[in-house]
Amino acid sequence: MKKILQSILQWFENKQPPADSHLLTSNHIDVIRAMPFILVNLSCLLVFVVGWSWTAVITALVLCYVRVFAIGAFYHRFFAHRAFKTNRFWQFIFALLGNSAAQRGPLWWATHHRRHHAVADQPADAHSPVQHSFFWSHIGWFLAQKNYYYNPKYVSDLTKFPELVFLDRYDSLVPIVLGLTLFGTGVLLHYFAPQLHTNGMQMFIWGFCVSTVLLFHVTVSINSISHRFGRRKYNTKDNSRNNFILALLTWGEGWHNNHHHYPASANQGFRFWEIDITYYLLCVLQSVGIIWDVKKVPREVLEAH
């Protein structure tokens, strides 16, 4: 019972274990701890119970792709690769937006991604489909006990910000607030705008569950698919590939071979025909002064095959 209670408490507080803890090396999947993830995925089946409305479906799509942008632009290109600069206020807003995707905190995300680049498709790569099965590279690694935590040495430039450390420790707080907000919004719309044909549960299931699950699987497809299927434009040391379909679904993250060729760049679509919506939106943020020093690919790197 004590072990079960500890797993349940970890739904709300992702506290780093002691340095000598077996949890830091265990690939075991704790089903109790993973239960929120499992239930959110299964909850998508409730669309057949709550029905649908254009309000709920549009909310789901908007929230999915706002957060696709937040993961690609902020968790990935900013926190993991520091591909542009901003002030501390906007850094925190970016972290909140990324955290709303329910893919854990910014320090966790940046650590695992930096580690991925250091050992890409080698035995130590936690989610390489070259080293592991498709299921493991897509979902299993995310639920393994050792991968709930992060090594602070990889993100020493970020751990100095207590607000980011807080978001990592209580990484379920923002998703919970988002889910409750959607439910409350649906209740209000049911009573004050009945012509929209929605309600609290419908908005929660579509706006949070369906949206978050779609977002998750689109995001991790870069791990499981973009290291197996696509075109290798650059001869990198890993098996990364450019995948046009994934680039459209992820707003630019699918140009993965480009990214592994030069990870420091804010643009992953190197040529004008390589559609990178995330980069276009970053250019908008730069034009209004929210971000600056946006890094691009040097010409000599661009032309090196």
N, C-alpha and C positions, 0 to 999 in steps of 0.2 A: 504493500500500500504506500509506503514511503517513496518508493521509486516512481510509482504512478503519479503521486501528488507532485513530486519534483518535475515530472514531465509536463504536467498540467500548468504548473507555475511558469514553466519556460515558454508557454504560449504568450505570456505577457512581459516577461523579462528575459532577454537573451544575455545573461551574465557570463563573462569570460570565466572558464574554469581555471583551477591552479595549473601551473606550467607542467606539472608531472601527471596530470589527469589522463586516464586512458581514453577519455572522450576526444582528445586532440588527435588520436591516431585511429579511431574506430570507424570502419565503413558500415557499421550496423545501422539499420534504419529503425529508429524508435517509433513504432506505429502510433503510440499515444501522443508523442510530441508532434508527429506529422499530421495528426487528425484534422486540424484546421485547414491545412492544404487539401487533404482528401475530401473533406466535407464541402469546401467551396467548389471543387471540381464536380462532385456529385450533385450539388445544388443546381447546376445548370439544367438538369433533367426536370426541375420544377417549372420550367417554362410551359410544360404541358398542363400544369395545374393552375398557374397564375395567368396564363394566356399572354397576349401581347397587345401592345398599342404602339402607334408611331412615336409617341412621346417616350416610351420606355426603350424602344429599339434605337432611336436617334441618340438618346442619352448614353446608351451602352457604346455606340460607335464613337461618339465624341469623346467620352471618357477613356476609351481604349486608346485612341490615337493621340490625345493630349498626353497620355502617360507613355505611349511609345516614344513620343518626342522627348519627354522628360528623361526616360531611361537612356536613349541614344545621345541626346545633347548634354545632359547634366551628369548622370551617373557614369556614363561611359567617357564621353569626350572631355568633360571637365574634371570630374573627380578622379577618374582612373588615369587620364593622360594629360591633364592640365593644358589642353589645346587652346585655351583662351583665358583671359583674366576677368575678374569682376570684383566688386567690393564684398565685404562680409555680410551685409544685409541680403544682397541678392544670392550670395552663396547659400545662405540659410533657406531662402525661398526655393532655390533649385533643389536643395536637399529634401525639403518638405514635398515638393512635387514628385521627385523620384521615389521617396518613401511611400507615397500614396499608391504606388504600383504593387505593393505587397511583395517586393523582392528584397526585403531586408534593408538594412541601413546603408548609407553612403560609404562608410569605412569598410564594412563587410564587402560591398560590391566592388569597390576600388581594389581592395587587397586581393580578392580572388581573381580579378581580371589582370592585375599586374603580375600575379603569380603565373597565370595562364600564358602571358607573353614571354615570361622568363623560361618556361619549360614546355612550350607549345608542342603538342603531339608526342611528347616524351613520356616515359612511364609515370613521372610525377605530376603530369597534367590531369587535374581532377575530372575534367569533362571531355577528354579527347575521344572521339569515336574511332580513332585509329588504335587506341590502347584499350578501349572499353566497348561494351555493347551500345547499340543505339539507345536502348532504354536508359542505360546508366548515364550516357552523355547528355540525354535530353531531360531526365527527371531524377534518376537515382542519386546522382552526386549531390543534388540540391537538398536531399532529405537525409544524407549520411550524417551521422553524429559529428564527425570531425569537421564537416564543412559548415556547421552552424556558426563556427567561430572564425576569427581572423587573427593573423599575426601582425601586431602593431608596427613591427619594423618596416613593413611594406608601405605604411601610410603615416610615417612620422611627420610628414608635412601637413597632415589633416588632424591628427590626434590632439594638436594644440588648441583646437576649437571645442570647448566643452559642449556647445549646442549640438555638434555633430556626434560627439561621444554619446550624448543623451539619446539622440534619435536611434543610434545603433543599439543601445541597451534596451530601449523600449520601442523596438521596431514595429510592433503591432499597433501602436497607439494611433498613428495617422490613418491606416486602413480601417480601423474600427470606427473612428470619427467619420470617415467618408461613408462607410456603410450605414451608420445611424442617420447621417444627414440625408442620404438618399431615401431611406425608409420614411423619415419625417417629412421630406418634400413630397413623397408620394401620398402620404396621409392628407397633407394640406391640399394637394391638387384634387384628391378624391372628393373633398368637401367643398372646395371653393372654385374648382374648374372641372366639374364632372364631364364637360364636353370633351375632355382629353382622354377619358376612358382609362385612367390608370389608378393605382392605389399604392399603399406602402410596400407590400410584399412584391408586387410586380416591379416597382422601381428598384427595390433592393436586389431581386434576382437578376434582372436585366442590367441595371446600371452598375451594380457591384460584382456579382458572381460571374455572369457571362462575360462582362467586359474584362474583368481581371484574369479570368482563365484564358480568354483569347489573347490578351496581352502577354501573359506568361509564355504560352506556347509559341507565339510569334517571336518573342525575344530569344528563347533558348534554342529555337531552330537554327540560330547562327552557330551554336555549339555543335549540334548534332548533324546538321545538313551541310552547312558551309565549309566543313572540313572533309566532306565526302563528295559533294556533287557541285559541279560548276567548272569554270575556266580558270586556269592558272596563268595569269598574265605575267607575273613576276616569279622568279625562281627563289622563293623563300625557303627557310630551313624546315618549315612545317608543311602541313597539307592543306593550308587555307586556300579557298577558292572564291571567285566572284560568281554570284548567283543573281541574275537579273530579277527573277520573280521575288526572291527574298529581299532584294533591295527595294522593290516597290512596297512589299508588305511591312518592312521595318523602317521605311523612310530613309534609306541610305545605308543601313548597317550591312546589307548583303554584299557590298563591295569589299568582301572580307580579305581577299588576297591583296588588294590595294592597301588595306589597313595594316596587315602584317608586314607589308613592304616598308611602310613608313607610318608607324603608330602615332607619331606626335602631331599629325595634321588634323585640323578641325574638319576638313572635307575628306570624305572617303570615296566619293565619286571624283576621280582625278580628271576625267575628260568631260566635255560639255554634254555628251550623250549619256553619261553615267548619272542617272537621276539620283540626287541626294537632297531630299526635301528637308531633312534635318539641318543640313548646312545652309540652305537658302533661308531658313527661319533664323539661324544664328546670325546671318548677315543682316537681317531685319533688326535683331536685338543690338547688333553692333552699331547700326545706323542711328539708333535712338539713345546710344550711350550706356546701355545696361551692361554690355560686355565690351572688351577691347583686346588688342594684341592677339587677334585671331590668327592662328598659325596655318600656313598653307604649305603645300609640297614644293620644295625647291626644284627648279627645272632639271638639274642634273640627276636628282633622285627620280623624278617623273619619267625621264627618258632612259633610265637604266633598267635593262631587262635581264 
